[in-house]
Amino acid sequence: MPAQPPPTSQIQGVLERIIFFNEENHYTIAEFRPDDGAAKVTIVGTLPGVQCGETLVLRGEWTRHPAHGDQFKVASFSSELPSTVYGIRKYLGSGLVHGIGKAYAKKIVDQFGIDTLRVISEESGRLRDVPGIGPQRAARIKKAWDEQRSLREVMIFLQTYGATVGQCLRLVKRYGSEAKAILQREPYRVAREIDGIGFKTADRIAVNLGFANDSPPRLDAGILFALDELQEEGNTAYPEAELVTYAAELLQTSIEHVRARLAALLERRELVRFTPRQEIHDAEPPGVYMLPVLDRAEGKAASVVERLLKTPSCLPPIKIEAAVQWAQDKAGFTFGPEQAEAVRRALANKVFVLTGGPGTGKTTILRALVEILRAKKARVHLAAPTGRAAQRLAESTGGFAQTIHRLLKFDAEKGGFTVNADHPLSTDFLVVDEASMLDARLAAALFQAVPSGAHLVLVGDSDQLPSVGAGQVLLDLIRSQAVPVVRLNAIYRQKSWSLIVNIAHGINRGETQLPPMVEDPWQIDPSHDMAFVQARSPEECLAQVLALATRVLPEKFRLDPREDAQVLAPMHKGVCGVGNLNSQLQAALGPGDKADALRSPSGTYRAGDKIIQLRNNYDKGLFNGDIGRVLAVDPEDGTLEADFDGEKQVLDRSDLGDTALAYAISIHKSQGSEYPAVIIPLVKQHFVMLQRNLLYTAVTRGKRRVFIVGDPAAYAMAVRATDSRQRCTTLADRLRALAGS
């Protein structure tokens, strides 16, 4: 048994092995080899961004764990370049420098010894002396070395501010070797230009660098950040009084200081003030403030609707009543009154909105429209916000459907859509499904691409969650009364037996009646398409979800838990949050070979893992919410290959900052998708997020089976909680103004 190490406040050595790493708070347990030749020790503490092979200087204290013995508790740390042959070999072989794995690390260090790092940095051409390294690999190694050095500088600088590795990677990707200098010189610029580096991080840096609390750059950045935060909540605009109060609290300054800067921001056109028309309201309304990009988006969306409504239809002559009868004969049944009226309105009006819940016949209407228009040789385009929704639209109508981004042909080099107002779609009739997901900016881009003579039909369920991005386009169109709307209420699909459809409509009506409840998932009646599995605590809920996913689904329902089922959670944190569910489900359902794994800022990936894209990546053609399967990982190069709906993509470390495991995803991320089976953990600890439209959206994602696991009280809380936080937008006002002009 090794002797107890002497008490000390600082040790230096090489990080050998990471035993545990918490992605949320960076708490780490690891094996550490001190440079003084002492035996390996266990270190614990918050160590953001560390990698095996790094040489670290740790400051802290020795403690003794009752089960695991002596440990060094880290209070702070710094990263050093290794100074021993062993350390250099370990460092280069860790995968930190792309292009150098264990094999090449050994060859390079055998060639240059203690001088290795200087050679890479200053005389990289000499790398070609190493067998197997040609000019291209040598250049890649040099480039990766320079990027890693810049990244390490930024990470060391930002470690006290709580920045993640993914944020640091984005900084280095944007600014290169200037990243640290820009952070120090213009911290608020970084907050504006880099996703994930928010005002709060930039503000902490600025205050430490000596920026005054009430300096104009700080106040201006704070006001814009306040609007950004309100935009994250879905608002495209915000009333002046509330904005000033919100920003003053955020900045911990006076309302007067904030109000004084509004004029400067307006003058520089960094803010826009919008005032609704007086005659729409009983009294003179207060103005609302908007970011220019959102003002343009809602303004353009409204102007396109006006343009379409004022332009004659380009459709060939259609006898509408005869067409409806023809479609009914072709379908083999008589449409309901609402369904027939929806077909009439869509053919007769240039802009039309169709809304309704599950089972109300939206698919019947869309199929009839497509068949009528095809018979008339009209050009029909079908689109939806997500790949899965587009695929479902194609299957239900028999037509070709694609995502909105593909329809508009995004060009990464130009940074915009190539199908636009100047180069519109070649279409006579555009149908957009899952329109509740349309945010203001995407709607503006889509609407502008519609030629003046074409029809635009928006289809969606207005009772679902609104778009993730700012705006509420479908709801604003309905509320404006500027365009015709048909709301479907009668239930047709699976009316006699589907609990999913009937419970979903019950949730919308505020009914708290539970699906059939059991205490053990093995007790679920297979004849019911929906069940409630009781769990008295978050820990029991987690256990029941794991039992359902790993055993009950495959053994009792013959469903593949990886392909046929999706866990949908209300929150990201906690025992039953997305993060912990993914860790547990990956361990239970993930690939068996855990040796070949890629550690990234967003998690650990192996071939076979299910992953989700969290932000639009226009360079790769990947969009927020896309789900894929990992095909292979390359820990040496720090890359993985994944399949997204049949398209293979190679993602590097900077791309992986925008991905996550997808065994469990948030309910918000599930919008526009359907799954054969969904599992919904629902506990009272989720109370912050429990809302009627959240539960309704989750339940309506299930196509064949829905399993809610949790506390009946949490279910009742969700059903009773209607979202009192109305989004502040201007599109409905703009549309009403057009209707009244």
C-alpha positions in Angstrom: 0.0 0.0 0.0 1.6 3.4 -1.0 2.5 5.8 1.7 0.1 8.6 2.3 1.1 11.6 0.2 2.3 14.6 2.2 -0.1 17.6 2.6 0.5 20.2 -0.1 -1.3 23.0 -1.8 0.1 22.5 -5.3 1.0 19.5 -7.5 2.0 19.3 -11.2 1.8 16.4 -13.5 -0.1 14.6 -16.3 -3.8 13.9 -16.5 -3.8 10.2 -17.1 -7.5 9.1 -17.2 -10.9 10.8 -16.7 -13.0 8.5 -14.5 -16.1 10.8 -14.4 -17.0 14.1 -16.1 -20.3 16.0 -15.6 -21.1 17.9 -18.8 -23.3 20.4 -17.0 -21.0 21.6 -14.2 -17.6 20.2 -15.4 -17.2 18.3 -12.1 -14.4 15.8 -12.8 -12.9 12.7 -11.1 -9.6 11.6 -12.7 -6.3 9.8 -12.3 -3.3 12.1 -12.2 0.5 11.2 -12.4 2.6 13.8 -10.5 5.9 14.9 -12.2 7.9 14.1 -9.1 7.6 10.3 -9.7 5.1 9.7 -6.9 2.3 7.1 -7.4 -0.8 8.1 -9.3 -3.4 10.0 -7.3 -7.1 10.7 -7.6 -8.1 14.3 -8.2 -11.6 15.7 -7.9 -13.0 19.2 -8.7 -14.3 21.5 -11.4 -12.0 21.1 -14.4 -13.6 22.6 -17.6 -12.1 21.5 -20.9 -9.3 19.3 -19.6 -8.2 16.3 -21.7 -6.2 13.2 -21.0 -2.5 13.9 -21.6 -2.5 17.5 -20.5 0.1 18.7 -18.0 -1.7 20.6 -15.2 -0.7 22.6 -12.2 -3.3 22.0 -9.6 -3.9 24.1 -6.5 -6.1 22.7 -3.7 -5.9 20.4 -0.6 -5.6 16.8 0.2 -8.8 15.1 1.6 -9.6 11.5 2.5 -12.7 9.8 1.1 -14.1 7.0 3.4 -14.4 4.6 0.5 -11.8 5.7 -2.0 -9.0 6.9 0.2 -6.7 10.0 -0.4 -7.9 12.5 -3.0 -6.6 15.9 -4.1 -9.5 18.4 -4.1 -8.8 21.0 -6.8 -9.6 24.6 -6.1 -8.0 26.0 -9.3 -5.7 24.9 -12.0 -3.7 26.0 -15.0 -2.6 24.1 -18.0 1.1 23.9 -19.0 2.8 22.4 -22.0 4.4 19.1 -20.9 8.1 19.2 -20.2 9.0 15.4 -20.1 9.2 12.9 -22.9 6.4 10.8 -21.2 4.2 13.9 -20.9 4.7 15.0 -24.5 3.9 11.5 -25.8 0.8 11.3 -23.6 -0.3 14.9 -24.6 0.1 14.3 -28.4 -1.4 10.9 -28.2 -4.6 12.1 -26.5 -6.2 13.4 -29.7 -5.9 17.0 -28.6 -4.0 17.9 -31.8 -5.9 16.7 -34.8 -3.9 14.5 -37.1 -1.7 13.0 -34.3 -2.9 9.8 -32.6 -1.1 7.4 -30.4 0.9 5.9 -33.2 2.1 9.1 -34.7 2.7 10.6 -31.2 5.2 7.8 -30.5 6.9 8.2 -33.9 7.3 12.0 -33.5 8.5 11.9 -29.9 10.9 9.1 -30.7 12.3 11.3 -33.5 12.6 14.6 -31.6 12.4 13.8 -27.9 12.2 16.7 -25.5 12.4 19.1 -28.4 9.2 17.8 -30.0 6.8 20.7 -29.1 9.3 23.3 -30.2 9.8 21.5 -33.6 6.0 21.4 -34.2 5.6 25.1 -33.3 8.7 26.6 -35.0 10.1 24.1 -37.5 7.0 22.1 -38.6 8.7 21.2 -41.9 10.9 18.8 -40.0 7.9 16.6 -39.3 8.4 15.2 -42.8 11.5 13.4 -41.4 9.1 11.2 -39.5 8.1 8.0 -41.4 4.6 8.3 -42.7 4.3 12.1 -42.5 4.2 13.8 -45.8 3.7 17.5 -46.6 -0.1 17.5 -46.3 -0.1 15.8 -42.9 2.7 18.0 -41.6 0.7 21.1 -42.7 -2.5 19.7 -41.0 -0.6 19.0 -37.8 0.9 22.5 -37.8 -2.5 24.1 -38.3 -4.1 22.0 -35.6 -1.3 22.9 -33.2 -1.8 26.6 -33.8 -5.6 26.2 -33.3 -5.0 24.2 -30.1 -2.6 26.8 -28.7 -5.2 29.6 -29.4 -7.9 27.4 -27.9 -5.8 26.8 -24.7 -5.1 30.5 -24.3 -8.8 31.3 -24.6 -9.8 28.4 -22.2 -7.3 29.5 -19.6 -8.4 33.1 -19.9 -12.1 32.1 -19.7 -12.0 29.3 -17.1 -12.9 31.6 -14.3 -15.9 32.8 -16.2 -17.5 29.4 -16.6 -17.2 29.3 -20.4 -17.6 25.8 -21.9 -15.2 24.1 -24.3 -17.8 24.5 -27.1 -17.9 28.3 -26.6 -14.2 28.5 -26.7 -14.1 26.4 -29.9 -16.5 28.9 -31.5 -14.4 31.8 -30.4 -11.2 30.3 -31.9 -13.1 29.3 -35.1 -14.3 32.9 -35.6 -11.3 34.9 -34.5 -8.3 32.5 -34.8 -5.2 33.6 -33.0 -6.7 37.0 -32.2 -9.4 35.4 -30.0 -7.9 36.3 -26.7 -6.9 39.8 -27.7 -10.5 40.5 -29.0 -11.9 39.1 -25.7 -9.8 41.6 -23.7 -10.3 44.6 -26.0 -14.0 44.2 -27.1 -15.8 41.8 -24.8 -19.2 43.0 -25.7 -18.5 42.5 -29.4 -17.9 38.8 -28.6 -21.3 38.6 -26.9 -23.0 39.9 -30.1 -21.1 37.8 -32.5 -20.6 34.4 -30.9 -23.4 32.0 -30.1 -23.2 30.9 -26.6 -21.0 33.7 -25.3 -23.7 35.7 -23.7 -23.8 39.2 -22.2 -23.2 37.9 -18.7 -19.9 36.2 -19.5 -18.8 39.2 -21.5 -19.9 41.5 -18.7 -17.9 39.7 -16.1 -14.8 40.0 -18.3 -15.4 43.7 -19.0 -15.9 44.5 -15.3 -12.7 42.7 -14.4 -10.9 44.7 -17.2 -12.1 47.9 -15.7 -15.2 48.9 -17.8 -17.4 51.3 -15.7 -20.8 50.0 -14.5 -22.7 52.8 -16.3 -20.4 53.1 -19.4 -22.4 53.5 -22.6 -20.9 50.3 -24.2 -22.1 48.3 -21.2 -25.6 49.9 -21.1 -26.0 49.5 -24.9 -24.9 45.9 -24.8 -27.1 45.2 -21.8 -30.2 46.6 -23.5 -29.6 44.6 -26.7 -28.9 41.5 -24.5 -32.2 42.1 -22.7 -34.1 42.1 -26.1 -32.1 38.9 -27.0 -33.2 37.2 -23.8 -36.8 38.3 -24.5 -36.4 37.0 -28.0 -35.3 33.6 -26.5 -38.7 33.6 -24.8 -40.4 34.0 -28.2 -41.0 37.8 -28.2 -40.2 39.7 -31.4 -40.9 43.0 -29.6 -41.3 44.4 -26.1 -43.1 47.5 -24.6 -40.8 50.3 -23.7 -41.7 50.5 -19.9 -41.2 46.8 -19.4 -38.0 46.7 -21.5 -36.5 49.6 -19.5 -37.3 47.9 -16.2 -36.1 44.5 -17.3 -32.8 45.9 -18.6 -32.2 48.1 -15.5 -32.7 45.1 -13.2 -30.4 43.0 -15.4 -27.7 45.7 -15.4 -28.3 46.7 -11.8 -28.5 50.3 -12.8 -31.2 53.0 -12.8 -34.1 53.2 -15.2 -33.0 56.7 -16.2 -29.6 55.4 -17.3 -31.2 52.8 -19.5 -33.9 55.1 -21.0 -31.2 57.6 -21.9 -29.4 55.0 -24.1 -32.6 54.1 -26.1 -32.3 57.2 -28.2 -28.7 56.4 -29.1 -29.5 52.9 -30.1 -32.4 54.1 -32.2 -30.2 56.6 -33.9 -27.6 54.0 -34.7 -30.4 51.7 -36.0 -29.5 49.0 -33.5 -33.1 49.3 -32.2 -36.4 49.9 -34.0 -39.5 51.4 -32.4 -42.9 50.1 -33.7 -46.2 51.8 -32.9 -49.5 49.9 -33.8 -52.2 51.8 -35.6 -54.3 53.9 -33.2 -57.6 52.9 -34.7 -56.9 49.3 -33.8 -57.0 50.2 -30.1 -59.2 52.1 -27.8 -56.4 54.5 -26.8 -53.1 55.6 -28.1 -50.9 52.4 -27.6 -47.4 52.5 -26.2 -44.6 51.8 -28.7 -42.7 48.5 -28.6 -39.0 48.1 -29.3 -37.6 45.5 -31.7 -34.3 44.3 -33.0 -34.0 45.4 -36.6 -33.8 41.8 -38.0 -37.2 41.0 -36.4 -38.8 44.2 -37.4 -37.8 43.4 -41.0 -39.0 39.9 -40.7 -42.5 40.7 -39.5 -42.8 43.6 -41.8 -41.8 41.5 -44.8 -44.2 38.7 -43.8 -47.1 41.1 -43.6 -46.3 42.8 -46.9 -46.1 39.5 -48.7 -49.6 38.5 -47.4 -50.9 41.9 -48.7 -49.2 41.3 -52.1 -50.7 37.8 -52.4 -54.2 38.9 -51.4 -54.2 41.8 -53.9 -52.9 39.7 -56.9 -55.3 37.5 -59.0 -54.8 33.7 -58.8 -52.7 32.0 -61.4 -54.6 28.7 -61.1 -56.4 27.4 -64.1 -60.2 27.7 -63.9 -61.6 25.3 -61.3 -65.3 24.6 -60.7 -64.9 24.3 -56.9 -68.1 22.4 -56.0 -67.5 19.9 -58.8 -63.9 19.5 -57.7 -64.9 18.8 -54.1 -67.4 16.2 -55.3 -64.7 14.6 -57.6 -62.3 14.4 -54.6 -64.9 12.8 -52.4 -65.7 10.2 -55.1 -62.0 9.5 -55.5 -61.5 9.1 -51.7 -64.5 6.8 -51.5 -66.3 8.7 -48.7 -68.1 11.9 -48.0 -66.1 14.7 -46.4 -67.3 16.3 -43.2 -68.8 19.8 -43.5 -65.6 21.4 -42.1 -63.4 19.3 -44.4 -65.4 20.2 -47.5 -65.4 23.9 -46.5 -61.6 23.8 -46.1 -61.0 22.5 -49.6 -63.3 25.2 -51.0 -61.5 28.0 -49.1 -58.0 26.8 -50.1 -59.0 26.8 -53.8 -60.8 30.1 -53.6 -58.4 32.2 -51.5 -54.8 33.2 -52.2 -53.8 32.8 -48.5 -55.6 30.3 -46.3 -55.0 28.8 -42.8 -56.1 25.3 -41.8 -55.9 24.4 -38.1 -57.0 21.5 -36.0 -55.9 18.8 -33.6 -55.0 15.1 -34.2 -57.6 13.0 -35.9 -59.6 16.0 -37.3 -59.0 15.2 -41.0 -56.2 17.6 -42.0 -54.6 14.8 -44.0 -57.8 14.1 -45.9 -58.0 17.8 -47.0 -54.4 18.0 -48.1 -54.7 14.8 -50.1 -57.8 16.1 -51.8 -56.2 19.4 -52.6 -53.1 17.8 -54.1 -55.2 15.4 -56.3 -57.5 18.2 -57.5 -54.5 20.5 -58.4 -52.6 17.6 -60.1 -55.7 16.9 -62.2 -55.6 20.5 -63.3 -51.9 20.4 -64.1 -51.1 23.0 -61.5 -47.6 23.2 -60.0 -47.9 22.2 -56.4 -45.1 22.4 -53.8 -45.2 20.8 -50.3 -42.9 21.8 -47.4 -42.5 21.5 -43.7 -40.0 22.9 -41.1 -38.4 19.5 -40.3 -37.3 16.5 -42.3 -39.6 14.1 -40.5 -42.6 16.4 -41.0 -41.8 16.7 -44.7 -41.6 12.9 -45.0 -44.9 12.5 -43.3 -46.5 15.1 -45.5 -45.2 13.3 -48.6 -46.6 10.0 -47.4 -50.0 11.4 -46.5 -50.5 13.3 -49.8 -48.7 11.1 -52.3 -46.7 14.2 -53.4 -43.1 15.2 -53.1 -42.4 17.3 -49.9 -39.2 18.8 -48.6 -38.0 20.9 -45.7 -38.3 24.7 -46.0 -34.6 25.1 -45.9 -34.2 22.7 -48.9 -37.1 24.2 -50.7 -35.4 27.7 -50.5 -32.0 26.3 -51.2 -29.7 27.7 -48.6 -26.2 28.7 -49.9 -23.6 28.5 -47.1 -21.1 30.5 -49.1 -23.5 33.4 -49.7 -25.0 33.1 -46.2 -28.6 33.1 -47.4 -31.4 31.5 -49.4 -31.0 31.4 -53.2 -34.8 31.1 -53.7 -36.1 34.5 -52.6 -38.1 37.6 -53.7 -35.8 38.1 -56.7 -35.7 34.4 -57.6 -39.1 33.0 -56.4 -40.4 29.5 -56.5 -41.8 28.2 -59.7 -45.1 27.2 -58.2 -48.8 27.8 -58.4 -49.7 26.4 -54.9 -47.6 26.1 -51.8 -48.7 24.0 -48.8 -46.7 24.3 -45.6 -47.5 21.8 -42.9 -46.6 22.1 -39.2 -46.9 25.8 -39.6 -47.0 26.3 -35.8 -43.2 25.8 -35.9 -42.7 28.8 -38.2 -40.8 31.6 -36.5 -40.8 35.2 -37.8 -37.5 35.0 -39.7 -38.1 31.7 -41.4 -41.7 32.7 -42.3 -40.4 36.0 -43.8 -37.9 34.1 -46.0 -40.5 31.6 -47.1 -43.3 34.1 -47.8 -41.0 36.3 -49.9 -40.3 33.3 -52.2 -43.9 32.8 -53.1 -44.8 34.3 -56.5 -47.6 36.9 -56.5 -50.1 34.7 -58.4 -49.6 31.6 -56.3 -51.7 30.3 -53.4 -50.2 29.9 -49.9 -51.8 27.4 -47.5 -50.6 27.1 -44.0 -51.6 24.0 -42.0 -50.9 23.4 -38.3 -52.2 22.9 -34.8 -52.4 26.3 -33.1 -52.8 24.5 -29.7 -49.3 23.1 -29.9 -46.2 24.8 -28.5 -45.3 27.9 -30.5 -42.1 28.1 -32.5 -38.8 27.7 -30.8 -37.6 30.9 -32.5 -39.2 34.3 -31.9 -42.7 34.9 -33.2 -46.0 33.1 -33.4 -46.8 33.3 -37.1 -49.7 30.8 -37.3 -51.4 32.2 -34.3 -50.9 35.8 -35.4 -52.4 35.0 -38.8 -55.4 33.5 -37.2 -55.9 36.3 -34.7 -55.5 39.0 -37.3 -58.6 38.0 -39.2 -56.9 39.2 -42.3 -57.0 35.8 -44.0 -59.7 33.1 -44.1 -59.3 30.3 -41.5 -61.0 26.9 -41.0 -60.7 25.3 -37.6 -61.4 21.6 -37.6 -63.1 20.3 -34.4 -64.8 17.0 -35.3 -62.6 13.9 -34.7 -62.5 11.4 -37.5 -59.3 9.3 -37.2 -59.4 6.3 -34.8 -62.5 7.9 -33.2 -63.7 4.7 -31.7 -60.6 3.4 -29.9 -57.7 5.8 -29.9 -56.9 7.0 -26.4 -54.1 9.2 -27.8 -56.5 11.3 -29.9 -59.2 11.5 -27.3 -56.9 12.2 -24.3 -55.1 14.9 -26.4 -58.4 16.7 -27.1 -59.3 16.3 -23.4 -56.0 17.9 -22.4 -56.9 20.9 -24.7 -60.3 21.2 -22.9 -58.6 21.2 -19.5 -59.7 17.7 -18.5 -57.5 16.0 -16.0 -58.8 12.4 -16.5 -55.7 10.1 -16.7 -55.1 7.4 -19.3 -55.4 3.9 -17.8 -52.9 3.8 -14.9 -50.6 1.0 -13.7 -47.9 0.7 -11.1 -45.7 -1.6 -13.2 -45.0 -1.1 -16.9 -45.4 -4.9 -17.4 -49.1 -4.4 -16.4 -49.9 -2.1 -19.4 -52.8 -3.4 -21.5 -51.5 -3.8 -25.1 -55.1 -3.1 -26.4 -54.7 0.5 -25.2 -52.5 2.8 -27.2 -51.9 5.0 -24.2 -51.0 4.3 -20.5 -49.9 6.1 -17.4 -47.2 4.4 -15.3 -47.2 5.7 -11.8 -43.9 6.8 -10.1 -43.8 8.4 -6.7 -40.4 10.1 -7.0 -38.0 11.2 -9.8 -35.7 8.2 -9.0 -38.6 5.8 -9.4 -39.7 7.6 -12.6 -36.2 7.2 -14.0 -36.2 3.5 -13.1 -39.7 3.0 -14.8 -38.5 4.8 -18.0 -35.5 2.6 -18.2 -37.6 -0.5 -17.7 -40.0 0.6 -20.4 -37.2 1.5 -22.9 -34.9 -1.5 -22.3 -37.3 -4.4 -21.7 -41.0 -3.7 -21.9 -41.0 -2.1 -25.4 -38.9 -4.8 -27.1 -40.4 -7.8 -25.2 -44.0 -6.9 -24.8 -44.7 -4.6 -27.7 -42.1 -5.8 -30.2 -40.8 -2.2 -30.6 -37.1 -1.4 -31.2 -36.3 1.1 -28.4 -33.6 2.7 -30.5 -35.6 3.1 -33.8 -39.2 3.1 -32.7 -39.3 5.0 -29.4 -38.4 8.5 -28.3 -38.2 9.7 -24.7 -39.5 13.3 -24.5 -38.7 15.3 -21.3 -40.1 18.7 -20.2 -36.7 19.9 -18.8 -33.0 19.5 -19.4 -31.7 19.2 -15.8 -32.5 16.9 -12.9 -32.9 13.2 -12.4 -35.6 13.0 -15.1 -34.1 15.7 -17.3 -32.8 15.3 -20.8 -29.1 15.2 -19.7 -29.4 12.5 -17.1 -31.8 10.4 -19.2 -29.4 10.4 -22.1 -26.5 9.3 -19.8 -28.6 6.4 -18.4 -30.2 5.4 -21.8 -26.8 5.5 -23.5 -25.4 3.1 -20.9 -28.5 0.8 -21.3 -29.2 1.0 -25.0 -25.9 2.4 -26.5 -23.3 0.3 -28.4 -21.6 -2.4 -26.4 -18.0 -1.5 -27.3 -17.1 1.4 -25.0 -13.4 1.4 -25.8 -13.6 3.2 -29.1 -15.2 6.5 -27.9 -14.9 10.1 -28.8 -15.0 12.6 -26.0 -16.2 16.0 -27.1 -17.4 19.2 -25.5 -21.0 18.0 -25.8 -20.6 14.4 -24.6 -19.1 11.1 -25.3 -20.1 9.4 -28.6 -19.7 5.9 -30.0 -20.7 4.2 -33.2 -24.4 3.4 -32.9 -25.4 6.4 -30.7 -28.4 8.5 -31.5 -27.6 12.2 -31.8 -29.5 15.5 -32.4 -28.5 18.8 -34.0 -29.1 21.7 -31.6 -28.4 24.7 -33.9 -28.7 25.3 -37.6 -25.4 24.4 -39.3 -25.8 25.8 -42.8 -22.3 24.6 -43.9 -23.3 21.0 -43.3 -26.9 21.4 -44.2 -28.0 20.3 -40.8 -30.8 22.1 -38.9 -32.0 22.5 -35.4 -33.8 19.3 -34.3 -32.4 16.9 -37.0 -31.7 13.5 -35.5 -29.0 11.1 -36.8 -27.2 7.9 -36.0 -23.4 7.8 -35.4 -21.8 5.5 -37.9 -18.1 5.8 -36.8 -15.9 7.8 -34.6 -12.2 8.8 -35.0 -10.8 9.8 -31.5 -7.4 10.7 -33.1 -8.9 13.2 -35.5 -11.7 14.2 -33.1 -14.4 13.5 -35.8 -17.4 11.4 -36.2 -19.5 10.3 -39.1 -23.2 10.3 -38.8 -26.3 9.5 -40.9 -29.0 12.1 -40.9 -32.0 10.8 -42.9 -29.9 9.0 -45.4 -27.2 11.7 -45.7 -23.8 11.1 -44.3 -22.0 13.9 -42.5 -18.6 14.2 -41.0 -18.6 16.4 -37.9 -15.4 17.8 -36.2 -14.9 19.1 -32.7 -16.3 22.5 -33.4 -19.4 21.0 -35.1 -19.9 18.7 -32.1 -20.5 21.7 -29.8 -23.9 21.9 -31.4 -24.9 18.3 -31.0 -26.1 16.1 -28.1 -27.2 12.6 -27.5 -30.8 12.0 -28.5 -32.0 8.9 -26.7 -34.0 11.6 -24.8 -34.8 15.0 -26.2 -36.8 18.0 -25.0 -40.5 18.2 -25.9 -39.7 21.5 -27.7 -37.2 19.7 -29.9 -39.8 17.1 -30.9 -42.1 19.6 -32.7 -42.9 18.6 -36.2 -42.0 14.9 -35.6 -44.0 11.8 -34.9 -42.6 8.5 -33.4 -44.2 5.1 -33.3 -43.9 5.3 -29.5 -43.1 8.1 -27.0 -42.2 7.9 -23.3 -42.9 11.1 -21.3 -41.4 11.4 -17.8 -43.6 13.8 -15.8 -42.7 14.6 -12.2 -43.6 17.6 -10.0 -40.0 18.7 -10.1 -40.8 19.8 -13.7 -43.3 22.3 -12.3 -41.5 25.3 -13.9 -42.2 23.9 -17.4 -45.5 22.1 -16.9 -48.0 23.7 -19.3 -51.0 22.4 -21.1 -49.6 23.1 -24.6 -46.3 21.3 -23.6 -48.1 18.1 -22.5 -50.5 18.3 -25.5 -47.5 18.6 -27.9 -45.8 15.6 -26.2 -48.8 13.4 -26.4 -49.5 14.2 -30.0 -46.0 13.1 -31.0 -47.0 9.5 -30.4 -48.3 7.7 -33.5 -49.0 4.2 -32.1 -48.1 4.3 -28.4 -47.8 6.9 -25.7 -46.5 6.1 -22.2 -46.6 8.8 -19.5 -44.4 7.9 -16.5 -44.6 9.8 -13.3 -46.9 11.6 -10.8 -50.6 12.0 -11.5 -50.4 15.3 -9.7 -47.8 16.5 -12.2 -50.2 15.6 -15.0 -53.0 17.6 -13.4 -50.6 20.5 -12.9 -49.8 20.5 -16.6 -53.4 20.3 -17.8 -54.5 23.1 -15.6 -51.6 25.5 -16.4 -52.4 27.5 -19.5 -49.5 29.6 -20.6 -50.1 33.0 -19.1 -46.9 34.5 -20.8 -48.3 35.8 -24.0 -45.7 36.5 -26.6 -45.3 40.1 -27.7 -45.2 40.2 -31.5 -46.3 42.8 -34.1 -47.3 40.6 -37.0 -51.0 40.5 -36.1 -51.1 44.3 -35.7 -49.4 44.7 -39.1 -51.9 42.3 -40.7 -54.9 43.9 -39.1 -53.6 47.3 -40.4 -53.5 45.8 -43.9 -57.0 44.5 -43.6 -58.3 47.9 -42.5 -56.5 49.9 -45.1 
